[in-house]
Amino acid sequence: MIDIFNSDKEYIANTYARFPLCLVEGKGSRVKDSNGKEYIDLSTGIAVNTFGFSDDEWKNAVIEQLGKLQHTSNLYYSEPCTKLAQLLCEKTGMKKVFFSNSGAEANECAIKTARKYAADKKGSEYNTIVTLVNSFHGRTITTLAATGQDVFHKDFLPLTEGFVYANANDIDDLNAKVKENKCAAIMFECVQGEGGVLPLTKEFVEAIVKIAEENDLLVICDEVQTGNGRSGSLYAYMNYGITPDIVSTAKGLAGGLPIGATLMGEKTEKTLGASDHGSTFGGNPISCAAAVNVISRIDGELLEDVRRKSQYIIDELSCVNGVKSVCGMGLMLGIETEKEASAVIKECMDNGVLVIKAKNKVRLLPALNIPDDELKTAINVLKKACEV
């Protein structure tokens, strides 16, 4: 049998600080490692496995499509991507969708669309996009430039020009950055996931929309991690009562297969024309069939359950001696602990629960349909690991 750990070290680029754990099979929110030890997973591949591992409905949708077409280029029409686009538009009120393969690509499309819209309407010099300090929008050279964290920039300069960073939840600073630059758009995450699971205030998000309207800018909402039910609404911006001009999403959209989507509203639906953008694998039939299954199952009942489970976790952890704070939205939560987060994560892993990190916090991203008994068991392990 292959020595996974040593072979990985020898043949795979050393870009991940992996846990000493090889996962081999799972069902629902339970997964086994190569030694046969079982874990309850509260990380879902960083908000990707929407319904956990090997969900039967999801699996059957993928297998059915696999028996028809695994890929066809975008030179031809195909049913799964058309069905998915229609479903997304009907559920959001957006008008058009561009499909890609990842969150970074979805954000690249959002940025290109915003710049072309501004160039067509105001002139090519209106190309600056205001993002937020502590944001994270991807790891391509352009989406790194959009990311408001210097730690991700330092080894990859020069980055794409045309991005400035305003302080999150600081309306005056946002307004100043817009006034100081020739801007095309304001781009933000409702909850800064990689920045520490930090939600924006309702007042600030409303101010983004107001400032954008006053200055003829587009509003871009990055829903890569917050989207597809994770926040307790289909998309997190819905919790704020706003309608963006562009929405990017990925991660949980196809429940475990790679896909990205950029949704365009009334202002931007006609911005991109033939040959303005493209993707070889964008709209892949198998990924889209998986996503149709996921999106069609995210209904009011499921979202209510996500909100209920979220409140349960917050209530359980908030009273633990050793937990400083709990923040986030829906089933995207960050726990600030007295202990080092890494120590809490290790203790949880030793006791059969998988959690991950965001900055100095323990991050929870369980499957949206995790059973109550498994969630309770996992949270009890986490509580004990947090205690001081």
C-alpha beads as a LAMMPS data file, in Angstrom:
LAMMPS data file: protein, C-alpha beads

388 atoms
387 bonds

1 atom types
1 bond types

-500.0 500.0 xlo xhi
-500.0 500.0 ylo yhi
-500.0 500.0 zlo zhi

Masses

1 110.0

Atoms # bond

1 1 1 0.000 0.000 0.000
2 1 1 1.203 3.497 -0.838
3 1 1 2.693 5.484 2.037
4 1 1 0.360 8.469 1.745
5 1 1 2.194 10.800 4.119
6 1 1 5.669 10.371 2.622
7 1 1 4.446 10.234 -0.978
8 1 1 2.461 13.412 -0.471
9 1 1 5.560 15.117 0.897
10 1 1 7.632 13.917 -2.036
11 1 1 5.286 14.556 -4.944
12 1 1 2.818 17.296 -3.977
13 1 1 3.790 20.962 -3.758
14 1 1 4.284 21.857 -0.110
15 1 1 1.590 24.546 0.006
16 1 1 -0.579 23.069 2.774
17 1 1 0.125 22.621 6.470
18 1 1 -1.813 19.375 6.604
19 1 1 -3.003 17.678 9.769
20 1 1 -1.437 14.211 10.240
21 1 1 -4.670 12.609 9.107
22 1 1 -5.660 10.753 5.933
23 1 1 -9.414 10.661 5.382
24 1 1 -10.675 7.714 3.344
25 1 1 -14.482 7.492 3.491
26 1 1 -17.487 9.212 4.983
27 1 1 -21.245 9.292 5.180
28 1 1 -23.218 12.332 6.244
29 1 1 -21.282 14.178 8.951
30 1 1 -19.134 11.180 9.902
31 1 1 -15.812 10.341 8.265
32 1 1 -13.115 7.698 8.824
33 1 1 -9.357 7.972 8.599
34 1 1 -6.900 5.425 7.226
35 1 1 -6.679 3.782 10.664
36 1 1 -10.427 3.273 10.861
37 1 1 -10.982 6.004 13.471
38 1 1 -14.277 7.863 13.037
39 1 1 -14.816 11.610 13.373
40 1 1 -17.758 13.991 13.343
41 1 1 -16.882 16.619 10.761
42 1 1 -17.645 20.255 11.561
43 1 1 -15.558 21.652 8.685
44 1 1 -17.127 20.226 5.463
45 1 1 -14.013 20.782 3.367
46 1 1 -14.144 24.492 4.313
47 1 1 -17.881 24.995 3.650
48 1 1 -17.994 22.789 0.541
49 1 1 -19.798 19.544 1.481
50 1 1 -23.194 21.190 1.944
51 1 1 -24.953 17.944 2.865
52 1 1 -21.932 16.123 4.239
53 1 1 -20.188 13.127 2.715
54 1 1 -21.719 10.915 0.035
55 1 1 -25.265 12.237 0.415
56 1 1 -27.584 9.814 -1.390
57 1 1 -29.696 12.350 -3.321
58 1 1 -26.620 14.313 -4.348
59 1 1 -24.727 11.153 -5.326
60 1 1 -27.604 9.870 -7.465
61 1 1 -27.836 13.192 -9.329
62 1 1 -24.099 13.056 -10.062
63 1 1 -24.187 9.390 -11.168
64 1 1 -27.167 9.989 -13.450
65 1 1 -25.381 12.843 -15.213
66 1 1 -22.117 10.884 -15.333
67 1 1 -23.914 8.299 -17.462
68 1 1 -24.931 10.961 -19.990
69 1 1 -22.192 13.588 -20.498
70 1 1 -19.151 14.277 -18.350
71 1 1 -18.157 17.371 -20.344
72 1 1 -19.047 19.377 -23.393
73 1 1 -17.511 22.664 -24.392
74 1 1 -19.376 25.958 -24.171
75 1 1 -19.603 25.956 -27.959
76 1 1 -22.756 23.894 -27.404
77 1 1 -25.796 24.098 -25.157
78 1 1 -26.302 21.648 -22.311
79 1 1 -29.241 21.138 -19.992
80 1 1 -27.651 21.032 -16.486
81 1 1 -26.018 24.473 -16.641
82 1 1 -29.177 26.016 -18.108
83 1 1 -31.298 24.483 -15.339
84 1 1 -28.875 25.697 -12.691
85 1 1 -28.731 29.225 -14.094
86 1 1 -32.525 29.419 -14.185
87 1 1 -32.781 28.110 -10.620
88 1 1 -30.243 30.644 -9.329
89 1 1 -31.933 33.543 -11.100
90 1 1 -35.399 32.534 -9.913
91 1 1 -34.253 32.202 -6.312
92 1 1 -32.297 35.482 -6.225
93 1 1 -33.922 37.797 -8.756
94 1 1 -30.602 38.129 -10.584
95 1 1 -30.714 38.091 -14.392
96 1 1 -27.696 36.251 -15.804
97 1 1 -25.070 33.747 -14.613
98 1 1 -21.509 33.024 -15.723
99 1 1 -20.125 29.640 -14.619
100 1 1 -16.499 28.926 -13.744
101 1 1 -14.678 26.461 -11.465
102 1 1 -13.878 28.189 -8.185
103 1 1 -14.461 31.173 -5.942
104 1 1 -11.386 32.980 -7.206
105 1 1 -12.598 32.614 -10.783
106 1 1 -16.097 33.770 -9.833
107 1 1 -14.509 36.868 -8.292
108 1 1 -12.291 37.422 -11.344
109 1 1 -15.448 37.475 -13.477
110 1 1 -17.105 39.887 -11.046
111 1 1 -14.108 42.221 -11.247
112 1 1 -13.940 42.046 -15.056
113 1 1 -17.669 42.716 -15.303
114 1 1 -17.471 45.724 -12.973
115 1 1 -14.542 47.244 -14.846
116 1 1 -16.158 46.773 -18.242
117 1 1 -19.438 48.229 -16.983
118 1 1 -17.649 51.309 -15.645
119 1 1 -15.495 51.669 -18.752
120 1 1 -18.550 51.504 -21.012
121 1 1 -20.507 53.975 -18.901
122 1 1 -17.941 56.400 -17.439
123 1 1 -14.594 55.713 -19.116
124 1 1 -11.715 53.261 -18.704
125 1 1 -10.065 55.406 -16.007
126 1 1 -12.912 54.437 -13.626
127 1 1 -11.391 51.087 -12.767
128 1 1 -10.653 51.145 -9.022
129 1 1 -12.519 48.675 -6.858
130 1 1 -12.855 49.364 -3.140
131 1 1 -12.605 46.248 -0.977
132 1 1 -12.271 45.938 2.793
133 1 1 -9.343 45.534 5.143
134 1 1 -9.262 41.931 6.386
135 1 1 -11.149 40.635 3.346
136 1 1 -10.272 37.538 1.349
137 1 1 -11.264 37.126 -2.306
138 1 1 -8.950 34.442 -3.710
139 1 1 -5.380 33.469 -4.574
140 1 1 -4.951 34.532 -8.192
141 1 1 -2.822 37.629 -8.707
142 1 1 -5.925 39.791 -9.205
143 1 1 -8.034 38.332 -6.396
144 1 1 -5.013 38.561 -4.090
145 1 1 -4.883 42.241 -4.991
146 1 1 -8.556 42.478 -4.060
147 1 1 -7.805 40.808 -0.719
148 1 1 -7.259 43.377 2.024
149 1 1 -4.586 41.463 3.966
150 1 1 -0.879 42.254 3.468
151 1 1 0.136 38.803 4.690
152 1 1 -1.158 37.314 1.426
153 1 1 0.582 39.924 -0.754
154 1 1 4.209 40.019 0.316
155 1 1 5.767 37.268 -1.842
156 1 1 3.811 37.947 -5.031
157 1 1 4.366 41.583 -5.899
158 1 1 3.565 43.357 -8.115
159 1 1 -0.136 42.576 -7.858
160 1 1 -2.842 43.774 -10.231
161 1 1 -3.400 47.502 -9.819
162 1 1 -6.708 49.173 -9.108
163 1 1 -7.708 48.111 -5.593
164 1 1 -7.939 50.195 -2.417
165 1 1 -8.987 48.992 1.035
166 1 1 -11.449 50.638 3.402
167 1 1 -11.787 49.643 7.045
168 1 1 -14.696 47.281 7.626
169 1 1 -17.666 48.831 9.449
170 1 1 -16.151 52.317 9.030
171 1 1 -18.553 54.345 6.908
172 1 1 -16.400 57.481 6.916
173 1 1 -13.344 55.607 5.673
174 1 1 -15.358 53.889 2.945
175 1 1 -16.764 57.213 1.817
176 1 1 -13.287 58.771 1.780
177 1 1 -11.809 55.924 -0.300
178 1 1 -14.610 56.271 -2.840
179 1 1 -14.149 60.041 -3.079
180 1 1 -10.345 59.785 -3.433
181 1 1 -10.417 57.352 -6.361
182 1 1 -12.061 56.869 -9.728
183 1 1 -14.068 53.824 -8.752
184 1 1 -16.026 51.148 -10.546
185 1 1 -17.392 49.168 -7.594
186 1 1 -17.385 48.283 -3.905
187 1 1 -16.715 44.596 -3.195
188 1 1 -17.254 42.884 0.169
189 1 1 -18.056 39.691 2.083
190 1 1 -21.010 39.925 4.484
191 1 1 -18.957 37.775 6.858
192 1 1 -15.172 37.974 6.552
193 1 1 -14.452 34.255 6.716
194 1 1 -10.695 33.982 6.376
195 1 1 -10.440 37.272 8.252
196 1 1 -11.792 35.696 11.439
197 1 1 -15.502 35.011 10.769
198 1 1 -16.428 38.663 11.288
199 1 1 -19.884 39.840 10.146
200 1 1 -20.374 43.336 8.765
201 1 1 -22.913 45.463 10.605
202 1 1 -26.304 46.104 8.998
203 1 1 -25.625 49.843 9.168
204 1 1 -22.375 49.451 7.232
205 1 1 -23.844 47.218 4.522
206 1 1 -26.708 49.670 4.043
207 1 1 -24.122 52.453 3.783
208 1 1 -22.257 50.508 1.069
209 1 1 -25.420 50.477 -1.025
210 1 1 -26.150 54.170 -0.359
211 1 1 -22.589 55.288 -1.164
212 1 1 -22.611 53.157 -4.321
213 1 1 -25.877 54.745 -5.463
214 1 1 -24.624 58.256 -4.748
215 1 1 -21.415 57.669 -6.734
216 1 1 -22.801 55.474 -9.530
217 1 1 -20.822 52.403 -8.440
218 1 1 -21.650 48.714 -8.599
219 1 1 -22.144 46.631 -5.454
220 1 1 -20.337 43.257 -5.575
221 1 1 -21.095 40.715 -2.858
222 1 1 -18.614 37.853 -2.451
223 1 1 -20.705 34.876 -1.313
224 1 1 -18.040 32.239 -1.961
225 1 1 -18.079 30.972 1.639
226 1 1 -21.269 32.552 3.004
227 1 1 -23.514 31.414 0.162
228 1 1 -25.779 28.472 -0.561
229 1 1 -27.545 28.343 2.791
230 1 1 -24.480 28.682 5.000
231 1 1 -25.629 31.970 6.583
232 1 1 -29.187 30.865 7.367
233 1 1 -30.459 32.502 4.174
234 1 1 -29.788 31.307 0.637
235 1 1 -27.211 34.114 0.356
236 1 1 -25.922 36.200 3.238
237 1 1 -26.774 39.538 1.606
238 1 1 -30.440 38.553 2.020
239 1 1 -29.992 38.864 5.784
240 1 1 -29.272 42.573 5.227
241 1 1 -32.206 43.337 2.951
242 1 1 -30.075 44.505 0.012
243 1 1 -29.758 43.501 -3.639
244 1 1 -26.200 43.558 -5.069
245 1 1 -25.435 44.206 -8.725
246 1 1 -23.059 41.227 -8.873
247 1 1 -22.857 38.155 -6.628
248 1 1 -20.031 35.610 -6.701
249 1 1 -20.389 32.140 -5.215
250 1 1 -18.671 28.748 -5.216
251 1 1 -17.663 26.320 -2.406
252 1 1 -20.955 24.727 -1.272
253 1 1 -22.795 25.374 -4.539
254 1 1 -22.166 21.891 -5.959
255 1 1 -21.858 20.132 -2.604
256 1 1 -18.336 18.801 -3.184
257 1 1 -17.575 19.263 -6.874
258 1 1 -15.713 22.282 -8.288
259 1 1 -17.862 25.134 -9.563
260 1 1 -17.995 28.906 -9.434
261 1 1 -20.845 31.195 -10.424
262 1 1 -21.077 34.941 -10.994
263 1 1 -24.631 36.264 -10.854
264 1 1 -25.425 39.549 -12.594
265 1 1 -28.335 41.862 -11.845
266 1 1 -30.282 44.323 -13.993
267 1 1 -27.416 46.813 -14.336
268 1 1 -24.832 44.238 -15.388
269 1 1 -26.767 41.511 -17.209
270 1 1 -25.758 42.829 -20.656
271 1 1 -22.198 43.910 -19.800
272 1 1 -20.398 40.807 -21.065
273 1 1 -20.801 39.841 -24.707
274 1 1 -19.386 37.151 -26.970
275 1 1 -15.696 36.464 -26.268
276 1 1 -15.526 38.935 -23.357
277 1 1 -14.991 36.032 -20.952
278 1 1 -14.831 32.245 -21.015
279 1 1 -13.991 29.033 -19.194
280 1 1 -13.228 25.579 -20.583
281 1 1 -14.800 23.728 -17.668
282 1 1 -17.304 26.425 -16.651
283 1 1 -20.819 24.992 -16.608
284 1 1 -19.512 21.419 -16.510
285 1 1 -22.575 19.133 -16.729
286 1 1 -21.660 16.972 -13.727
287 1 1 -20.877 19.900 -11.437
288 1 1 -24.047 21.663 -12.553
289 1 1 -26.191 18.560 -11.998
290 1 1 -24.766 18.373 -8.475
291 1 1 -25.483 22.070 -7.911
292 1 1 -29.064 21.760 -9.184
293 1 1 -29.591 19.085 -6.539
294 1 1 -28.065 21.266 -3.807
295 1 1 -29.864 24.515 -4.643
296 1 1 -33.244 22.828 -5.151
297 1 1 -33.007 21.387 -1.618
298 1 1 -32.164 24.649 0.153
299 1 1 -35.685 25.658 1.138
300 1 1 -37.310 27.578 3.970
301 1 1 -37.461 24.549 6.247
302 1 1 -33.759 23.789 5.874
303 1 1 -32.767 27.437 6.377
304 1 1 -34.881 27.666 9.525
305 1 1 -33.079 24.566 10.784
306 1 1 -29.694 26.156 10.008
307 1 1 -30.665 29.188 12.087
308 1 1 -31.884 26.976 14.936
309 1 1 -28.662 24.956 14.996
310 1 1 -26.648 28.156 14.867
311 1 1 -28.389 29.503 17.942
312 1 1 -27.913 26.170 19.729
313 1 1 -24.141 26.282 19.113
314 1 1 -23.901 29.919 20.216
315 1 1 -25.904 29.259 23.388
316 1 1 -23.874 26.171 24.285
317 1 1 -20.464 27.743 23.727
318 1 1 -21.100 31.240 25.072
319 1 1 -21.307 30.029 28.676
320 1 1 -18.131 27.905 28.569
321 1 1 -15.286 29.007 30.832
322 1 1 -12.527 29.442 28.272
323 1 1 -14.620 30.851 25.429
324 1 1 -14.102 34.601 25.017
325 1 1 -16.611 35.149 22.228
326 1 1 -18.636 33.485 19.484
327 1 1 -19.220 35.335 16.221
328 1 1 -20.447 34.652 12.721
329 1 1 -23.717 33.888 11.012
330 1 1 -25.721 30.697 10.513
331 1 1 -23.469 27.651 10.415
332 1 1 -20.360 29.759 9.807
333 1 1 -19.091 30.512 13.293
334 1 1 -15.801 31.565 14.902
335 1 1 -14.925 30.851 18.526
336 1 1 -12.312 32.965 20.272
337 1 1 -10.781 30.840 23.035
338 1 1 -8.514 31.395 26.033
339 1 1 -6.359 28.511 24.807
340 1 1 -4.496 28.674 21.516
341 1 1 -6.942 27.723 18.755
342 1 1 -4.506 25.092 17.464
343 1 1 -4.520 23.355 20.842
344 1 1 -8.323 23.255 20.864
345 1 1 -8.352 21.876 17.316
346 1 1 -5.888 19.109 18.249
347 1 1 -7.839 18.125 21.357
348 1 1 -11.040 17.944 19.319
349 1 1 -9.330 15.799 16.690
350 1 1 -7.939 13.468 19.360
351 1 1 -11.513 13.049 20.597
352 1 1 -13.141 12.440 17.221
353 1 1 -14.259 15.891 16.061
354 1 1 -12.843 17.862 13.113
355 1 1 -12.799 21.661 13.381
356 1 1 -10.568 24.194 11.651
357 1 1 -9.105 27.656 12.162
358 1 1 -9.676 31.238 11.021
359 1 1 -6.989 33.644 12.243
360 1 1 -6.870 33.094 16.023
361 1 1 -10.296 31.435 16.205
362 1 1 -11.717 27.952 15.997
363 1 1 -13.991 27.890 12.954
364 1 1 -17.135 25.770 12.597
365 1 1 -18.663 24.977 9.197
366 1 1 -20.812 21.860 9.727
367 1 1 -23.051 20.289 7.089
368 1 1 -26.331 22.168 6.855
369 1 1 -28.245 18.960 7.594
370 1 1 -26.032 17.597 10.390
371 1 1 -28.261 15.501 12.701
372 1 1 -28.987 17.048 16.098
373 1 1 -27.507 14.128 18.043
374 1 1 -24.208 14.290 16.150
375 1 1 -24.058 18.070 16.522
376 1 1 -24.679 17.762 20.262
377 1 1 -21.948 15.122 20.639
378 1 1 -19.467 17.234 18.681
379 1 1 -20.267 20.445 20.559
380 1 1 -19.805 18.657 23.891
381 1 1 -16.328 17.579 22.759
382 1 1 -15.575 21.146 21.647
383 1 1 -16.813 22.608 24.949
384 1 1 -14.525 20.318 26.908
385 1 1 -11.578 21.202 24.644
386 1 1 -12.211 24.940 25.187
387 1 1 -12.484 24.768 28.977
388 1 1 -9.735 26.238 31.143

Bonds

1 1 1 2
2 1 2 3
3 1 3 4
4 1 4 5
5 1 5 6
6 1 6 7
7 1 7 8
8 1 8 9
9 1 9 10
10 1 10 11
11 1 11 12
12 1 12 13
13 1 13 14
14 1 14 15
15 1 15 16
16 1 16 17
17 1 17 18
18 1 18 19
19 1 19 20
20 1 20 21
21 1 21 22
22 1 22 23
23 1 23 24
24 1 24 25
25 1 25 26
26 1 26 27
27 1 27 28
28 1 28 29
29 1 29 30
30 1 30 31
31 1 31 32
32 1 32 33
33 1 33 34
34 1 34 35
35 1 35 36
36 1 36 37
37 1 37 38
38 1 38 39
39 1 39 40
40 1 40 41
41 1 41 42
42 1 42 43
43 1 43 44
44 1 44 45
45 1 45 46
46 1 46 47
47 1 47 48
48 1 48 49
49 1 49 50
50 1 50 51
51 1 51 52
52 1 52 53
53 1 53 54
54 1 54 55
55 1 55 56
56 1 56 57
57 1 57 58
58 1 58 59
59 1 59 60
60 1 60 61
61 1 61 62
62 1 62 63
63 1 63 64
64 1 64 65
65 1 65 66
66 1 66 67
67 1 67 68
68 1 68 69
69 1 69 70
70 1 70 71
71 1 71 72
72 1 72 73
73 1 73 74
74 1 74 75
75 1 75 76
76 1 76 77
77 1 77 78
78 1 78 79
79 1 79 80
80 1 80 81
81 1 81 82
82 1 82 83
83 1 83 84
84 1 84 85
85 1 85 86
86 1 86 87
87 1 87 88
88 1 88 89
89 1 89 90
90 1 90 91
91 1 91 92
92 1 92 93
93 1 93 94
94 1 94 95
95 1 95 96
96 1 96 97
97 1 97 98
98 1 98 99
99 1 99 100
100 1 100 101
101 1 101 102
102 1 102 103
103 1 103 104
104 1 104 105
105 1 105 106
106 1 106 107
107 1 107 108
108 1 108 109
109 1 109 110
110 1 110 111
111 1 111 112
112 1 112 113
113 1 113 114
114 1 114 115
115 1 115 116
116 1 116 117
117 1 117 118
118 1 118 119
119 1 119 120
120 1 120 121
121 1 121 122
122 1 122 123
123 1 123 124
124 1 124 125
125 1 125 126
126 1 126 127
127 1 127 128
128 1 128 129
129 1 129 130
130 1 130 131
131 1 131 132
132 1 132 133
133 1 133 134
134 1 134 135
135 1 135 136
136 1 136 137
137 1 137 138
138 1 138 139
139 1 139 140
140 1 140 141
141 1 141 142
142 1 142 143
143 1 143 144
144 1 144 145
145 1 145 146
146 1 146 147
147 1 147 148
148 1 148 149
149 1 149 150
150 1 150 151
151 1 151 152
152 1 152 153
153 1 153 154
154 1 154 155
155 1 155 156
156 1 156 157
157 1 157 158
158 1 158 159
159 1 159 160
160 1 160 161
161 1 161 162
162 1 162 163
163 1 163 164
164 1 164 165
165 1 165 166
166 1 166 167
167 1 167 168
168 1 168 169
169 1 169 170
170 1 170 171
171 1 171 172
172 1 172 173
173 1 173 174
174 1 174 175
175 1 175 176
176 1 176 177
177 1 177 178
178 1 178 179
179 1 179 180
180 1 180 181
181 1 181 182
182 1 182 183
183 1 183 184
184 1 184 185
185 1 185 186
186 1 186 187
187 1 187 188
188 1 188 189
189 1 189 190
190 1 190 191
191 1 191 192
192 1 192 193
193 1 193 194
194 1 194 195
195 1 195 196
196 1 196 197
197 1 197 198
198 1 198 199
199 1 199 200
200 1 200 201
201 1 201 202
202 1 202 203
203 1 203 204
204 1 204 205
205 1 205 206
206 1 206 207
207 1 207 208
208 1 208 209
209 1 209 210
210 1 210 211
211 1 211 212
212 1 212 213
213 1 213 214
214 1 214 215
215 1 215 216
216 1 216 217
217 1 217 218
218 1 218 219
219 1 219 220
220 1 220 221
221 1 221 222
222 1 222 223
223 1 223 224
224 1 224 225
225 1 225 226
226 1 226 227
227 1 227 228
228 1 228 229
229 1 229 230
230 1 230 231
231 1 231 232
232 1 232 233
233 1 233 234
234 1 234 235
235 1 235 236
236 1 236 237
237 1 237 238
238 1 238 239
239 1 239 240
240 1 240 241
241 1 241 242
242 1 242 243
243 1 243 244
244 1 244 245
245 1 245 246
246 1 246 247
247 1 247 248
248 1 248 249
249 1 249 250
250 1 250 251
251 1 251 252
252 1 252 253
253 1 253 254
254 1 254 255
255 1 255 256
256 1 256 257
257 1 257 258
258 1 258 259
259 1 259 260
260 1 260 261
261 1 261 262
262 1 262 263
263 1 263 264
264 1 264 265
265 1 265 266
266 1 266 267
267 1 267 268
268 1 268 269
269 1 269 270
270 1 270 271
271 1 271 272
272 1 272 273
273 1 273 274
274 1 274 275
275 1 275 276
276 1 276 277
277 1 277 278
278 1 278 279
279 1 279 280
280 1 280 281
281 1 281 282
282 1 282 283
283 1 283 284
284 1 284 285
285 1 285 286
286 1 286 287
287 1 287 288
288 1 288 289
289 1 289 290
290 1 290 291
291 1 291 292
292 1 292 293
293 1 293 294
294 1 294 295
295 1 295 296
296 1 296 297
297 1 297 298
298 1 298 299
299 1 299 300
300 1 300 301
301 1 301 302
302 1 302 303
303 1 303 304
304 1 304 305
305 1 305 306
306 1 306 307
307 1 307 308
308 1 308 309
309 1 309 310
310 1 310 311
311 1 311 312
312 1 312 313
313 1 313 314
314 1 314 315
315 1 315 316
316 1 316 317
317 1 317 318
318 1 318 319
319 1 319 320
320 1 320 321
321 1 321 322
322 1 322 323
323 1 323 324
324 1 324 325
325 1 325 326
326 1 326 327
327 1 327 328
328 1 328 329
329 1 329 330
330 1 330 331
331 1 331 332
332 1 332 333
333 1 333 334
334 1 334 335
335 1 335 336
336 1 336 337
337 1 337 338
338 1 338 339
339 1 339 340
340 1 340 341
341 1 341 342
342 1 342 343
343 1 343 344
344 1 344 345
345 1 345 346
346 1 346 347
347 1 347 348
348 1 348 349
349 1 349 350
350 1 350 351
351 1 351 352
352 1 352 353
353 1 353 354
354 1 354 355
355 1 355 356
356 1 356 357
357 1 357 358
358 1 358 359
359 1 359 360
360 1 360 361
361 1 361 362
362 1 362 363
363 1 363 364
364 1 364 365
365 1 365 366
366 1 366 367
367 1 367 368
368 1 368 369
369 1 369 370
370 1 370 371
371 1 371 372
372 1 372 373
373 1 373 374
374 1 374 375
375 1 375 376
376 1 376 377
377 1 377 378
378 1 378 379
379 1 379 380
380 1 380 381
381 1 381 382
382 1 382 383
383 1 383 384
384 1 384 385
385 1 385 386
386 1 386 387
387 1 387 388
